[in-house]
Amino acid sequence: MKILLLEDDTLLNEIIEEFLEDLNYEYVSTSDGQEALEAIYEEHFDLLLLDVNVPSLNGFDLLKNLKENKIDIPSIFITSLHSSKDMEKGFNSGADDYIKKPFHLSELELRINNIKRLRQIDTSGIIHLNEEVSYNYDTKFVSLNEVETHLSKTETKIFEYFIKNKNRTISIEEISLNNWIYDEVPTATTIRTYIKNLRKILGKDSITTIKAIGYKLNL
């Protein structure tokens, strides 16, 4: 799991860095909102820990920018802004959670673990999608009526993103932006080809095409 930490309080930044290291998380740390935004566009992150009142670009506007550009990364605001209006603004900008300073590191760990569970980050083991289909996060094998097929690296990214968003229609653009950094994004045609491959593995009705919008997992 890779985390971006945006915090301009030097001492708190160091404390959270040590905490993330102790939990064996990979992380990138910055104190500037614009630098954080550029890092997000250059690297893949599983979670954002965002202060709000930081130089260049505040945390609320940073997350709003990502959402407007269809980049959906789980996020937690860590801020001294305590009012209900501040919390409302934070959640309206797209946050998954909101922690008020000061806080205990044990609370942050609980919040991170909860988001990992809800967003299926670092998921392991076997998940049963219906009576016929299961998927093994560890081996990357999908099973249909006990017939197992190993997914390629790209098929894995697309299929796991479908699983995370199984109740939503998702576009090719969203799949691209949330699974690859910009210089590695496959073409839309390539992604459609992999979706076609997944249909062959799972059954033609497993993924529905919603005309002019995207695709939806039906398992």
Buried (B, 14 or more C-beta within 10 A) or exposed (E): BEBBBBBBBEEBBEEBBEBBEEBEBEBBBBBBBEBBBEBBEEEEBBBBBBBBEBEBBBBBBBBBBBBEEBBBBBBBBBBEBEEEEBBEBBEEBBBBBBBBEEEEBEEBBEBBEEBBEEBBBEBEEEBEBEEBBBBBBEEBBBBBEEEEBEBEEBBBBBBBBBBBBBEEBBBBBBBBBBBBEEEEBBEEEEBBEBBEBBBEBBBEEBBEEEEEEBBBBBB
